[in-house]
Amino acid sequence: MKKEKTKPDAVEEVKEEAAPEVTKEAELQKALDEKNDQFLRLCAEYDNFRKRSQKEKQDIYSSSRADVFKDLLPVFDNFDRAAQNKGAGLEDYSKGIDLIFQQFADILKKNGVEAFGAPGDEFDPNIHNAVMSIEDENFGENTVAEVFSKGYKLGDKVIREAVVKVANS
C-alpha cells in the first residue's frame, strides 16, 4: 500500500527541493558581498593615496619656497647693513652694492634661473615684450636694440619676458 503524503511530509519535500536553490543564492550573495567589500576597500585606499599625494605635493611646494627664501635672506641682511651704514663713502657704498648684486646673481644661478635679453639678440615674441620700435640701419631686421628689463627663465619656463625696444621690425 502506498503511503499518502501528509502535509508535514509535503512541506519537508518542498524544503529539500528549495534548499539547493537557496544555498546557491546565498553563495552568490556572499560572493557579491565580498566583491563589494573589495571595491569599497579599493576606493578607500585610492582616496587615502590621493589625499597623501596632495599633502606631499603641498609639503614639497612649501619646502622649496622656504629653501629659496632661505637663500635670499643673506642678501636681505646685506642690504639692511648697507642701509644702516650711511656714513660710508661713495666708493665703499658702491663696492658693497656690487657685492650684494653678485651675491644675488649667484643665488639665481644656483637655483637654475637664467637671465636673457641683450642688445643684438634676435627678437622672439615668445620671450620678449616689445614696447618700442625704431628704424636703425645699425641693427638687423627684428633685432633687440635696447633692453629695459631683462627676462628670466627657469629651465624652459619663462618666468618674466624681457622688455625691449626692437629695431627694424
Residue pairs with C-beta under 8 A, 6 or more apart in sequence:
5 13
68 111
71 107
71 110
71 111
72 104
72 107
74 103
75 100
75 103
75 104
75 107
78 96
78 99
78 100
78 103
79 100
81 96
82 93
82 96
82 97
82 100
85 93
85 96
88 96
108 114
108 115
108 152
111 154
112 154
112 155
113 152
113 153
113 154
113 159
114 152
114 153
114 154
115 150
115 151
115 152
116 127
116 150
116 151
116 152
116 153
116 162
117 127
117 128
117 144
117 147
117 149
117 150
117 151
117 162
117 163
117 164
118 144
118 147
119 144
119 145
119 146
119 147
120 139
120 143
120 144
121 128
121 143
121 144
122 140
122 142
122 143
122 144
123 130
123 142
123 143
123 144
123 164
123 166
123 169
126 158
127 151
127 153
127 158
127 161
127 162
128 144
128 151
128 161
128 162
128 163
128 164
128 166
129 161
129 162
129 163
129 164
130 164
130 165
130 166
130 169
131 148
131 163
131 164
131 165
132 146
132 165
132 166
133 165
133 166
133 167
133 169
134 145
134 165
134 166
134 167
134 168
135 167
135 168
136 145
136 167
136 168
138 167
139 145
139 167
139 168
140 167
140 168
141 168
141 169
142 166
142 167
142 168
142 169
143 166
143 167
143 168
144 162
144 164
144 165
144 166
144 167
145 164
145 165
145 166
145 167
146 164
146 165
147 162
147 163
147 164
147 165
148 163
148 164
148 165
149 160
149 162
149 163
150 162
151 158
151 159
151 160
151 161
151 162
151 163
152 158
152 159
152 160
153 159
